[in-house]
Amino acid sequence: MADDRQRPLAFEPGDEDGWHRLARGYRLAGLLLSAHRMGLLRALSEGDPHQIDDLSQQLLVDPKLLVDICRALRATGLLVQAEEGWLLSPAGARLAGDHAAALELDAMAEDYRRWGELDRHARSLWRDGRTEPETHGDADVEHNEQAARRYARRMSNRRRLQARRLVGHVEPTRSVTVLDAWGGDGYMAREICAVWRQATCTVLEIPTVARTAREACAGHPRIAVVAGDLLRGDPAAALGGATVDVVILSHVLQSLTDQRRRELSTQVARVLAPGGCLLSSEFVLRWDDRDSLDVLLWSVARTSANWQGDALRATQQDLLLRGNGLAAVASWWVTQSTRAVLGVKPGAGIQPALRVRT
């Protein structure tokens, strides 16, 4: 029997689902504690349904972020939305009225603050003349190679299983050239080349991430990495005017404004050869009671970070294809939170480059 002291407490380092559960739990704790600290549950315990504008004024919080928080709390089973406004569910009412739970949430809020700053506090106690290490966030990815490397590796670890499911759902009808737009460290391109034996891939990324992609894809002769910026340039220019059979957009459109989504999808559609396919896989809000808690928590995070634009909806994802003359062939849910669509650029007598596996 293996020594228990050699085992991780909850899951193995390569356990993608385990890390996913950890991240969800962390975000869910932050959501619940924020609702407690801002007094949302207490305000709703007054009984009458509350409209967002009234709650926003009462709690002195941003209404757009408050909508995201309420929708996420509805997915947890604590809130209910009616025509008259938001109100507590029976479970939410029990929580809001439980004095012991309120005391526990107060203690958890203090723990949450303390654990969130544990590394900073540990460094502040270490007084030997060394300066605190410099840290970087995702906003530095464009300019800082170390931040770019962390970002690319995190995306690869987080989305390898999704890439496998996405690529395994479709198959090429012939030898294809593929553009993996904003492909991170090339995790999607590597999966494509492993499954589609007659495919060659180009990973298009900003220069700092492209360097990481070249390292990760070294030894893969059918993968090339090109440095370019989809937000500021035309992918056709980065490809030297060449066209491709397949464009992959994975978790690219979800964070953009509606206008930028349209512009980017138009640029991408231009590089498709007749019969070429756009395969888009994005975080998508269903806008009904089946909304994924993961997407709702992600929406709270992006709004709190003051990102521009709203979360992507399924109908918007479909319209982006049709608005650029692509025929929507198929759509499916890769996970509870990620939706894929397959669009084809029509060409007389030309077979689409991809088809859904039967």
C-alpha positions in Angstrom: 0.0 0.0 0.0 1.3 3.4 -0.9 2.3 5.7 1.9 -0.6 8.1 2.6 1.9 10.9 3.3 3.0 10.7 -0.4 -0.5 11.3 -1.7 -2.2 14.7 -2.3 -4.9 15.5 0.2 -7.7 15.7 -2.4 -6.6 14.7 -5.9 -3.6 14.0 -8.0 -1.6 16.8 -9.7 -2.9 15.8 -13.1 -6.5 15.4 -12.0 -8.3 18.0 -14.2 -11.7 17.4 -12.6 -10.1 17.8 -9.1 -8.6 21.1 -9.9 -11.9 22.2 -11.5 -13.8 21.3 -8.3 -11.2 23.3 -6.3 -11.6 26.4 -8.5 -15.3 26.2 -8.3 -15.4 25.8 -4.6 -13.1 28.8 -4.2 -15.2 31.0 -6.4 -18.5 29.8 -4.8 -17.1 30.6 -1.3 -16.2 34.1 -2.5 -19.7 34.6 -4.0 -21.5 33.5 -0.8 -19.3 35.6 1.4 -19.6 38.7 -0.7 -23.4 38.3 -0.7 -23.2 38.0 3.1 -20.9 41.0 3.5 -22.9 43.3 1.3 -26.1 42.5 3.1 -27.9 41.0 0.1 -29.4 38.0 2.0 -30.4 40.2 4.8 -32.1 42.7 2.5 -34.0 39.9 0.7 -35.1 38.4 4.0 -37.6 41.3 4.5 -40.0 39.2 2.4 -41.1 41.3 -0.5 -39.5 40.7 -3.9 -36.9 43.3 -4.8 -36.0 44.7 -8.2 -32.3 45.1 -9.0 -32.4 48.9 -9.2 -34.0 49.1 -5.7 -31.5 46.6 -4.3 -28.6 48.5 -5.9 -29.7 51.7 -4.2 -30.3 50.0 -0.9 -27.0 48.2 -0.8 -24.9 50.8 -2.7 -23.5 48.3 -5.2 -23.2 48.3 -9.0 -26.5 47.0 -10.6 -24.8 45.1 -13.4 -22.6 43.1 -11.0 -25.6 42.6 -8.7 -27.5 41.0 -11.6 -24.6 38.5 -12.1 -24.4 37.8 -8.4 -28.2 37.2 -8.1 -28.2 34.9 -11.1 -25.3 32.9 -9.7 -27.0 32.6 -6.3 -30.1 31.4 -8.1 -28.1 28.6 -9.6 -27.0 27.6 -6.1 -30.6 27.3 -5.0 -30.6 30.3 -2.6 -32.5 32.9 -4.7 -35.6 32.8 -6.9 -36.4 35.3 -9.7 -40.1 36.3 -10.2 -41.7 39.0 -12.4 -41.9 41.2 -9.3 -38.2 40.8 -8.6 -35.7 38.7 -6.6 -36.5 36.8 -3.4 -35.0 34.1 -1.2 -35.8 30.5 -1.9 -36.8 28.4 1.1 -33.2 27.3 1.4 -32.0 30.9 1.2 -34.5 32.0 3.8 -33.3 29.3 6.2 -29.7 30.5 5.7 -30.5 34.1 6.1 -32.5 33.5 9.3 -29.9 31.2 10.9 -28.0 33.2 13.5 -25.3 30.4 13.8 -24.9 30.4 10.0 -24.4 34.2 10.1 -21.7 33.9 12.7 -20.0 31.1 10.7 -20.1 33.3 7.6 -18.5 36.2 9.5 -15.7 33.8 10.6 -15.3 32.4 7.1 -15.1 36.0 5.7 -12.2 36.6 8.0 -10.6 33.3 7.1 -11.1 34.0 3.4 -9.3 37.4 3.7 -6.5 35.8 5.7 -6.0 32.8 3.5 -6.2 34.9 0.4 -3.3 37.1 1.6 -1.4 34.2 3.3 1.6 34.4 0.9 1.8 38.2 1.2 1.6 38.0 5.0 4.3 35.3 5.1 6.7 37.5 3.0 6.0 40.5 5.2 7.1 38.5 8.2 10.4 37.5 6.5 12.6 40.5 7.2 16.1 39.8 5.8 16.4 42.7 3.4 15.1 40.9 0.3 12.5 42.7 -1.7 9.1 41.0 -2.3 9.0 39.1 -5.6 7.3 40.9 -8.4 3.9 39.4 -9.4 1.9 39.8 -12.6 -1.7 39.3 -13.5 -3.3 38.3 -16.8 -3.3 41.9 -17.9 0.5 41.7 -18.2 0.4 38.7 -20.6 0.9 40.9 -23.7 4.1 42.5 -22.4 5.6 40.0 -19.8 6.8 36.6 -21.0 6.7 35.1 -17.5 3.1 36.1 -17.1 2.4 34.8 -20.7 4.0 31.5 -19.8 1.8 31.1 -16.7 -1.3 32.0 -18.6 -0.7 29.6 -21.5 0.1 26.7 -19.2 -3.0 27.3 -17.0 -5.2 27.4 -20.1 -3.6 24.2 -21.3 -4.2 22.4 -18.0 -7.7 23.7 -17.7 -8.9 22.9 -21.2 -7.2 19.7 -22.4 -10.2 17.6 -21.7 -12.5 20.0 -23.5 -10.1 20.0 -26.5 -10.3 16.2 -26.6 -14.1 16.2 -26.5 -14.3 19.0 -29.1 -12.0 17.4 -31.7 -13.4 13.9 -31.1 -16.9 15.1 -32.0 -16.0 16.0 -35.6 -13.7 14.6 -38.3 -12.1 15.9 -41.5 -13.4 14.8 -44.9 -10.0 15.2 -46.5 -6.5 16.5 -45.7 -7.0 19.8 -44.0 -5.0 22.9 -43.0 -6.1 24.3 -39.6 -5.6 27.7 -38.0 -5.8 27.6 -34.2 -6.5 31.2 -33.5 -5.3 32.4 -30.1 -4.2 28.8 -29.5 -2.3 29.3 -26.2 0.5 26.9 -26.0 -0.9 24.8 -28.8 -2.8 22.3 -26.7 -5.7 22.2 -29.2 -3.3 21.9 -32.2 -1.5 19.0 -30.5 -4.9 17.2 -29.9 -5.9 17.9 -33.5 -2.7 16.4 -34.9 -3.0 13.4 -32.6 -6.6 12.6 -33.8 -6.7 14.0 -37.3 -3.8 12.2 -39.0 -3.9 14.3 -42.2 -4.1 17.7 -40.6 -1.5 20.4 -40.4 -1.9 23.2 -37.9 -0.8 26.8 -37.5 -1.1 28.3 -34.0 -1.6 32.1 -34.1 -0.8 33.9 -30.9 0.6 37.1 -29.6 4.5 37.1 -29.5 4.9 36.5 -25.8 2.6 33.4 -25.8 3.9 32.3 -29.2 7.3 31.7 -27.7 5.8 29.3 -25.1 3.8 27.6 -27.9 6.9 27.0 -29.9 8.5 25.3 -26.9 5.4 23.2 -26.2 5.0 22.1 -29.8 8.6 21.4 -30.5 8.8 17.9 -31.9 5.5 18.2 -33.7 6.4 18.6 -37.4 2.8 19.3 -38.5 2.4 22.3 -36.1 3.8 25.7 -36.9 3.5 28.7 -34.6 3.0 32.3 -36.0 3.2 35.4 -33.9 0.3 37.9 -34.5 -2.5 39.7 -32.7 -6.0 39.0 -33.8 -7.4 42.0 -31.9 -5.1 44.4 -33.7 -4.4 42.8 -37.0 -5.9 40.6 -39.8 -5.2 36.9 -39.6 -4.8 36.8 -43.3 -1.8 39.1 -43.0 -0.2 36.8 -40.4 -0.8 33.8 -42.8 0.8 35.6 -45.7 -2.5 35.8 -47.6 -3.0 32.0 -47.5 -6.4 30.4 -46.8 -7.1 27.5 -44.5 -9.7 24.7 -44.4 -10.5 25.0 -40.7 -10.4 27.8 -38.1 -10.6 26.9 -34.4 -11.8 29.6 -32.0 -11.7 28.2 -28.5 -12.7 30.5 -25.6 -11.8 33.6 -27.6 -15.2 35.4 -28.4 -16.6 35.0 -24.9 -14.7 37.9 -23.4 -15.2 40.5 -26.2 -17.8 43.2 -26.8 -20.5 42.4 -29.4 -18.8 44.7 -31.9 -15.4 43.1 -31.5 -16.9 39.7 -31.8 -18.4 40.6 -35.1 -15.2 42.1 -36.4 -13.1 39.2 -35.3 -15.5 36.6 -36.7 -15.5 38.5 -40.0 -11.7 38.5 -40.1 -11.6 34.8 -39.4 -14.2 34.0 -42.1 -12.1 35.7 -44.7 -9.2 33.2 -44.3 -11.5 30.2 -44.9 -11.3 28.6 -48.3 -14.6 27.6 -49.9 -15.9 24.6 -48.1 -13.9 25.6 -45.0 -15.2 25.3 -41.5 -15.2 27.5 -38.4 -15.3 25.5 -35.2 -16.2 27.8 -32.3 -16.2 26.6 -28.6 -17.0 29.2 -26.0 -18.4 29.7 -22.5 -22.1 30.4 -23.2 -25.0 31.5 -21.0 -28.1 29.5 -21.7 -30.3 32.3 -20.1 -32.6 29.9 -18.4 -32.8 27.8 -15.3 -30.3 25.3 -16.7 -27.5 27.9 -16.7 -24.2 26.4 -15.7 -23.0 27.6 -12.3 -19.4 27.7 -13.7 -20.4 30.2 -16.4 -22.4 32.3 -13.9 -19.4 32.5 -11.5 -17.2 33.3 -14.5 -19.6 36.1 -15.5 -19.5 37.5 -11.9 -15.7 37.5 -12.1 -15.5 39.3 -15.5 -18.0 41.9 -14.4 -16.2 42.6 -11.1 -13.0 43.0 -13.1 -14.8 45.7 -15.2 -14.4 43.8 -18.5 -16.4 45.3 -21.3 -19.2 43.5 -23.0 -21.8 40.9 -21.8 -21.4 37.2 -21.6 -22.0 35.3 -24.8 -25.4 33.8 -25.4 -26.2 30.8 -27.6 -28.2 32.8 -30.1 -25.4 35.3 -30.4 -22.9 32.5 -31.1 -25.1 31.2 -33.9 -25.7 34.7 -35.4 -21.9 35.3 -35.6 -21.7 32.5 -38.1 -24.7 33.5 -40.2 -23.7 37.2 -40.2 -20.5 36.2 -42.0 -22.2 34.0 -44.6 -21.4 30.7 -42.9 -24.0 28.0 -42.8 -24.5 26.7 -39.3 -24.2 22.9 -39.6 -24.3 21.7 -36.0 -24.1 22.8 -32.4 -23.6 20.8 -29.2 -22.6 21.2 -25.6 -19.0 20.1 -25.0 -19.5 20.6 -21.2 -22.4 22.0 -19.2 -20.8 25.4 -19.7 -19.1 25.2 -23.1 -21.0 25.2 -26.3 -19.6 24.4 -29.8 -20.9 25.4 -33.2 -19.7 24.3 -36.6 -20.1 26.6 -39.5 -19.3 26.1 -43.2 -18.3 28.6 -45.9 -20.4 27.6 -48.9 -18.7 26.5 -52.1 -20.4 25.2 -55.2 -19.7 21.4 -55.4 -17.2 21.5 -52.6 -17.6 19.1 -49.7 -17.3 20.8 -46.2 -13.9 20.2 -44.6 -15.4 18.8 -41.4 -18.4 16.6 -40.6 -19.9 15.5 -37.3 -18.9 12.0 -36.3 -21.8 9.5 -36.4 
